[in-house]
Amino acid sequence: MIVCRIFGWVLLVAGFSALLRDGLVWFDTGRWVPLAIGDLRGWSEGVPELVLLLSVAPPLIVLGSVALVLCRRRTARRRRFRRRPSGGLR
């Protein structure tokens, strides 16, 4: 469980850092040029063109969020009932 949560946090941080990079490029150049999978080193061989055009940030953010939700801590809450003393006046 903890490994899955750590992996989710890493994916989330990577997604937001790619989104930050996209925002800084947009601020600097005035054009929205998101980091695409095809821009990453070594991914351009044998991969369909459609996959190379996909942006990096949204899938990383979604996968990180899903990993965190699926691997969240589940606390087992026990309901303890207090017995009222039997007999006697209240």
Chimera marker file (.cmm) of the C-alpha trace (Angstrom):
<marker_set name="trace">
<marker id="1" x="0.000" y="0.000" z="0.000" r="1" g="1" b="0" radius="0.5"/>
<marker id="2" x="2.681" y="2.489" z="0.917" r="1" g="1" b="0" radius="0.5"/>
<marker id="3" x="4.635" y="1.731" z="-2.269" r="1" g="1" b="0" radius="0.5"/>
<marker id="4" x="1.523" y="2.452" z="-4.329" r="1" g="1" b="0" radius="0.5"/>
<marker id="5" x="0.974" y="5.748" z="-2.496" r="1" g="1" b="0" radius="0.5"/>
<marker id="6" x="4.605" y="6.774" z="-3.009" r="1" g="1" b="0" radius="0.5"/>
<marker id="7" x="4.307" y="5.884" z="-6.692" r="1" g="1" b="0" radius="0.5"/>
<marker id="8" x="1.112" y="7.953" z="-6.892" r="1" g="1" b="0" radius="0.5"/>
<marker id="9" x="2.818" y="10.966" z="-5.286" r="1" g="1" b="0" radius="0.5"/>
<marker id="10" x="5.774" y="10.650" z="-7.688" r="1" g="1" b="0" radius="0.5"/>
<marker id="11" x="3.412" y="10.560" z="-10.677" r="1" g="1" b="0" radius="0.5"/>
<marker id="12" x="1.492" y="13.548" z="-9.335" r="1" g="1" b="0" radius="0.5"/>
<marker id="13" x="4.660" y="15.595" z="-8.796" r="1" g="1" b="0" radius="0.5"/>
<marker id="14" x="5.957" y="14.657" z="-12.252" r="1" g="1" b="0" radius="0.5"/>
<marker id="15" x="2.646" y="15.663" z="-13.835" r="1" g="1" b="0" radius="0.5"/>
<marker id="16" x="2.535" y="19.017" z="-12.069" r="1" g="1" b="0" radius="0.5"/>
<marker id="17" x="6.180" y="19.703" z="-12.908" r="1" g="1" b="0" radius="0.5"/>
<marker id="18" x="5.464" y="19.029" z="-16.602" r="1" g="1" b="0" radius="0.5"/>
<marker id="19" x="2.448" y="21.344" z="-16.326" r="1" g="1" b="0" radius="0.5"/>
<marker id="20" x="4.640" y="23.991" z="-14.682" r="1" g="1" b="0" radius="0.5"/>
<marker id="21" x="7.140" y="23.642" z="-17.533" r="1" g="1" b="0" radius="0.5"/>
<marker id="22" x="4.316" y="24.104" z="-20.052" r="1" g="1" b="0" radius="0.5"/>
<marker id="23" x="3.132" y="27.210" z="-18.221" r="1" g="1" b="0" radius="0.5"/>
<marker id="24" x="6.619" y="28.706" z="-18.105" r="1" g="1" b="0" radius="0.5"/>
<marker id="25" x="7.112" y="28.102" z="-21.836" r="1" g="1" b="0" radius="0.5"/>
<marker id="26" x="3.737" y="29.733" z="-22.501" r="1" g="1" b="0" radius="0.5"/>
<marker id="27" x="4.672" y="32.713" z="-20.315" r="1" g="1" b="0" radius="0.5"/>
<marker id="28" x="8.075" y="33.070" z="-21.986" r="1" g="1" b="0" radius="0.5"/>
<marker id="29" x="7.131" y="32.595" z="-25.662" r="1" g="1" b="0" radius="0.5"/>
<marker id="30" x="3.436" y="33.489" z="-25.673" r="1" g="1" b="0" radius="0.5"/>
<marker id="31" x="2.595" y="30.177" z="-27.369" r="1" g="1" b="0" radius="0.5"/>
<marker id="32" x="1.074" y="27.091" z="-25.763" r="1" g="1" b="0" radius="0.5"/>
<marker id="33" x="3.467" y="24.262" z="-26.590" r="1" g="1" b="0" radius="0.5"/>
<marker id="34" x="2.853" y="21.408" z="-24.140" r="1" g="1" b="0" radius="0.5"/>
<marker id="35" x="5.500" y="18.785" z="-23.552" r="1" g="1" b="0" radius="0.5"/>
<marker id="36" x="4.520" y="15.824" z="-25.705" r="1" g="1" b="0" radius="0.5"/>
<marker id="37" x="5.534" y="12.205" z="-25.357" r="1" g="1" b="0" radius="0.5"/>
<marker id="38" x="7.411" y="12.504" z="-28.663" r="1" g="1" b="0" radius="0.5"/>
<marker id="39" x="9.616" y="15.201" z="-27.126" r="1" g="1" b="0" radius="0.5"/>
<marker id="40" x="11.013" y="12.770" z="-24.573" r="1" g="1" b="0" radius="0.5"/>
<marker id="41" x="14.321" y="11.204" z="-25.502" r="1" g="1" b="0" radius="0.5"/>
<marker id="42" x="14.200" y="7.736" z="-27.064" r="1" g="1" b="0" radius="0.5"/>
<marker id="43" x="10.447" y="7.445" z="-27.559" r="1" g="1" b="0" radius="0.5"/>
<marker id="44" x="10.226" y="8.294" z="-31.240" r="1" g="1" b="0" radius="0.5"/>
<marker id="45" x="11.171" y="4.896" z="-32.669" r="1" g="1" b="0" radius="0.5"/>
<marker id="46" x="8.339" y="2.519" z="-33.552" r="1" g="1" b="0" radius="0.5"/>
<marker id="47" x="5.614" y="4.451" z="-31.755" r="1" g="1" b="0" radius="0.5"/>
<marker id="48" x="2.494" y="5.598" z="-33.691" r="1" g="1" b="0" radius="0.5"/>
<marker id="49" x="2.324" y="9.303" z="-34.506" r="1" g="1" b="0" radius="0.5"/>
<marker id="50" x="-0.886" y="9.765" z="-32.511" r="1" g="1" b="0" radius="0.5"/>
<marker id="51" x="0.812" y="8.587" z="-29.315" r="1" g="1" b="0" radius="0.5"/>
<marker id="52" x="3.749" y="10.936" z="-29.894" r="1" g="1" b="0" radius="0.5"/>
<marker id="53" x="1.398" y="13.934" z="-29.998" r="1" g="1" b="0" radius="0.5"/>
<marker id="54" x="-0.170" y="13.246" z="-26.592" r="1" g="1" b="0" radius="0.5"/>
<marker id="55" x="0.664" y="15.662" z="-23.830" r="1" g="1" b="0" radius="0.5"/>
<marker id="56" x="2.565" y="14.333" z="-20.815" r="1" g="1" b="0" radius="0.5"/>
<marker id="57" x="1.043" y="16.267" z="-17.904" r="1" g="1" b="0" radius="0.5"/>
<marker id="58" x="-2.664" y="15.225" z="-17.884" r="1" g="1" b="0" radius="0.5"/>
<marker id="59" x="-2.080" y="11.443" z="-17.967" r="1" g="1" b="0" radius="0.5"/>
<marker id="60" x="0.521" y="11.681" z="-15.187" r="1" g="1" b="0" radius="0.5"/>
<marker id="61" x="-1.784" y="13.765" z="-13.004" r="1" g="1" b="0" radius="0.5"/>
<marker id="62" x="-4.725" y="11.411" z="-13.592" r="1" g="1" b="0" radius="0.5"/>
<marker id="63" x="-2.667" y="8.266" z="-12.974" r="1" g="1" b="0" radius="0.5"/>
<marker id="64" x="-1.175" y="9.735" z="-9.804" r="1" g="1" b="0" radius="0.5"/>
<marker id="65" x="-4.599" y="10.736" z="-8.502" r="1" g="1" b="0" radius="0.5"/>
<marker id="66" x="-6.059" y="7.309" z="-9.273" r="1" g="1" b="0" radius="0.5"/>
<marker id="67" x="-3.141" y="5.571" z="-7.525" r="1" g="1" b="0" radius="0.5"/>
<marker id="68" x="-3.605" y="7.744" z="-4.440" r="1" g="1" b="0" radius="0.5"/>
<marker id="69" x="-7.351" y="7.112" z="-4.315" r="1" g="1" b="0" radius="0.5"/>
<marker id="70" x="-7.068" y="3.364" z="-4.837" r="1" g="1" b="0" radius="0.5"/>
<marker id="71" x="-4.266" y="2.939" z="-2.296" r="1" g="1" b="0" radius="0.5"/>
<marker id="72" x="-5.561" y="5.226" z="0.423" r="1" g="1" b="0" radius="0.5"/>
<marker id="73" x="-5.444" y="4.203" z="4.029" r="1" g="1" b="0" radius="0.5"/>
<marker id="74" x="-8.439" y="2.334" z="5.218" r="1" g="1" b="0" radius="0.5"/>
<marker id="75" x="-8.894" y="2.660" z="8.899" r="1" g="1" b="0" radius="0.5"/>
<marker id="76" x="-10.850" y="-0.081" z="10.536" r="1" g="1" b="0" radius="0.5"/>
<marker id="77" x="-13.106" y="1.718" z="12.931" r="1" g="1" b="0" radius="0.5"/>
<marker id="78" x="-14.499" y="-0.455" z="15.607" r="1" g="1" b="0" radius="0.5"/>
<marker id="79" x="-17.687" y="0.593" z="17.207" r="1" g="1" b="0" radius="0.5"/>
<marker id="80" x="-17.563" y="-0.034" z="20.840" r="1" g="1" b="0" radius="0.5"/>
<marker id="81" x="-20.803" y="0.117" z="22.660" r="1" g="1" b="0" radius="0.5"/>
<marker id="82" x="-20.701" y="1.135" z="26.260" r="1" g="1" b="0" radius="0.5"/>
<marker id="83" x="-22.935" y="-0.847" z="28.433" r="1" g="1" b="0" radius="0.5"/>
<marker id="84" x="-25.037" y="1.094" z="30.778" r="1" g="1" b="0" radius="0.5"/>
<marker id="85" x="-24.943" y="-0.145" z="34.288" r="1" g="1" b="0" radius="0.5"/>
<marker id="86" x="-27.863" y="-2.360" z="34.924" r="1" g="1" b="0" radius="0.5"/>
<marker id="87" x="-30.067" y="-1.663" z="37.874" r="1" g="1" b="0" radius="0.5"/>
<marker id="88" x="-29.811" y="1.257" z="40.200" r="1" g="1" b="0" radius="0.5"/>
<marker id="89" x="-31.150" y="4.725" z="39.842" r="1" g="1" b="0" radius="0.5"/>
<marker id="90" x="-30.101" y="7.124" z="37.153" r="1" g="1" b="0" radius="0.5"/>
<link id1="1" id2="2" r="1" g="1" b="0" radius="0.2"/>
<link id1="2" id2="3" r="1" g="1" b="0" radius="0.2"/>
<link id1="3" id2="4" r="1" g="1" b="0" radius="0.2"/>
<link id1="4" id2="5" r="1" g="1" b="0" radius="0.2"/>
<link id1="5" id2="6" r="1" g="1" b="0" radius="0.2"/>
<link id1="6" id2="7" r="1" g="1" b="0" radius="0.2"/>
<link id1="7" id2="8" r="1" g="1" b="0" radius="0.2"/>
<link id1="8" id2="9" r="1" g="1" b="0" radius="0.2"/>
<link id1="9" id2="10" r="1" g="1" b="0" radius="0.2"/>
<link id1="10" id2="11" r="1" g="1" b="0" radius="0.2"/>
<link id1="11" id2="12" r="1" g="1" b="0" radius="0.2"/>
<link id1="12" id2="13" r="1" g="1" b="0" radius="0.2"/>
<link id1="13" id2="14" r="1" g="1" b="0" radius="0.2"/>
<link id1="14" id2="15" r="1" g="1" b="0" radius="0.2"/>
<link id1="15" id2="16" r="1" g="1" b="0" radius="0.2"/>
<link id1="16" id2="17" r="1" g="1" b="0" radius="0.2"/>
<link id1="17" id2="18" r="1" g="1" b="0" radius="0.2"/>
<link id1="18" id2="19" r="1" g="1" b="0" radius="0.2"/>
<link id1="19" id2="20" r="1" g="1" b="0" radius="0.2"/>
<link id1="20" id2="21" r="1" g="1" b="0" radius="0.2"/>
<link id1="21" id2="22" r="1" g="1" b="0" radius="0.2"/>
<link id1="22" id2="23" r="1" g="1" b="0" radius="0.2"/>
<link id1="23" id2="24" r="1" g="1" b="0" radius="0.2"/>
<link id1="24" id2="25" r="1" g="1" b="0" radius="0.2"/>
<link id1="25" id2="26" r="1" g="1" b="0" radius="0.2"/>
<link id1="26" id2="27" r="1" g="1" b="0" radius="0.2"/>
<link id1="27" id2="28" r="1" g="1" b="0" radius="0.2"/>
<link id1="28" id2="29" r="1" g="1" b="0" radius="0.2"/>
<link id1="29" id2="30" r="1" g="1" b="0" radius="0.2"/>
<link id1="30" id2="31" r="1" g="1" b="0" radius="0.2"/>
<link id1="31" id2="32" r="1" g="1" b="0" radius="0.2"/>
<link id1="32" id2="33" r="1" g="1" b="0" radius="0.2"/>
<link id1="33" id2="34" r="1" g="1" b="0" radius="0.2"/>
<link id1="34" id2="35" r="1" g="1" b="0" radius="0.2"/>
<link id1="35" id2="36" r="1" g="1" b="0" radius="0.2"/>
<link id1="36" id2="37" r="1" g="1" b="0" radius="0.2"/>
<link id1="37" id2="38" r="1" g="1" b="0" radius="0.2"/>
<link id1="38" id2="39" r="1" g="1" b="0" radius="0.2"/>
<link id1="39" id2="40" r="1" g="1" b="0" radius="0.2"/>
<link id1="40" id2="41" r="1" g="1" b="0" radius="0.2"/>
<link id1="41" id2="42" r="1" g="1" b="0" radius="0.2"/>
<link id1="42" id2="43" r="1" g="1" b="0" radius="0.2"/>
<link id1="43" id2="44" r="1" g="1" b="0" radius="0.2"/>
<link id1="44" id2="45" r="1" g="1" b="0" radius="0.2"/>
<link id1="45" id2="46" r="1" g="1" b="0" radius="0.2"/>
<link id1="46" id2="47" r="1" g="1" b="0" radius="0.2"/>
<link id1="47" id2="48" r="1" g="1" b="0" radius="0.2"/>
<link id1="48" id2="49" r="1" g="1" b="0" radius="0.2"/>
<link id1="49" id2="50" r="1" g="1" b="0" radius="0.2"/>
<link id1="50" id2="51" r="1" g="1" b="0" radius="0.2"/>
<link id1="51" id2="52" r="1" g="1" b="0" radius="0.2"/>
<link id1="52" id2="53" r="1" g="1" b="0" radius="0.2"/>
<link id1="53" id2="54" r="1" g="1" b="0" radius="0.2"/>
<link id1="54" id2="55" r="1" g="1" b="0" radius="0.2"/>
<link id1="55" id2="56" r="1" g="1" b="0" radius="0.2"/>
<link id1="56" id2="57" r="1" g="1" b="0" radius="0.2"/>
<link id1="57" id2="58" r="1" g="1" b="0" radius="0.2"/>
<link id1="58" id2="59" r="1" g="1" b="0" radius="0.2"/>
<link id1="59" id2="60" r="1" g="1" b="0" radius="0.2"/>
<link id1="60" id2="61" r="1" g="1" b="0" radius="0.2"/>
<link id1="61" id2="62" r="1" g="1" b="0" radius="0.2"/>
<link id1="62" id2="63" r="1" g="1" b="0" radius="0.2"/>
<link id1="63" id2="64" r="1" g="1" b="0" radius="0.2"/>
<link id1="64" id2="65" r="1" g="1" b="0" radius="0.2"/>
<link id1="65" id2="66" r="1" g="1" b="0" radius="0.2"/>
<link id1="66" id2="67" r="1" g="1" b="0" radius="0.2"/>
<link id1="67" id2="68" r="1" g="1" b="0" radius="0.2"/>
<link id1="68" id2="69" r="1" g="1" b="0" radius="0.2"/>
<link id1="69" id2="70" r="1" g="1" b="0" radius="0.2"/>
<link id1="70" id2="71" r="1" g="1" b="0" radius="0.2"/>
<link id1="71" id2="72" r="1" g="1" b="0" radius="0.2"/>
<link id1="72" id2="73" r="1" g="1" b="0" radius="0.2"/>
<link id1="73" id2="74" r="1" g="1" b="0" radius="0.2"/>
<link id1="74" id2="75" r="1" g="1" b="0" radius="0.2"/>
<link id1="75" id2="76" r="1" g="1" b="0" radius="0.2"/>
<link id1="76" id2="77" r="1" g="1" b="0" radius="0.2"/>
<link id1="77" id2="78" r="1" g="1" b="0" radius="0.2"/>
<link id1="78" id2="79" r="1" g="1" b="0" radius="0.2"/>
<link id1="79" id2="80" r="1" g="1" b="0" radius="0.2"/>
<link id1="80" id2="81" r="1" g="1" b="0" radius="0.2"/>
<link id1="81" id2="82" r="1" g="1" b="0" radius="0.2"/>
<link id1="82" id2="83" r="1" g="1" b="0" radius="0.2"/>
<link id1="83" id2="84" r="1" g="1" b="0" radius="0.2"/>
<link id1="84" id2="85" r="1" g="1" b="0" radius="0.2"/>
<link id1="85" id2="86" r="1" g="1" b="0" radius="0.2"/>
<link id1="86" id2="87" r="1" g="1" b="0" radius="0.2"/>
<link id1="87" id2="88" r="1" g="1" b="0" radius="0.2"/>
<link id1="88" id2="89" r="1" g="1" b="0" radius="0.2"/>
<link id1="89" id2="90" r="1" g="1" b="0" radius="0.2"/>
</marker_set>
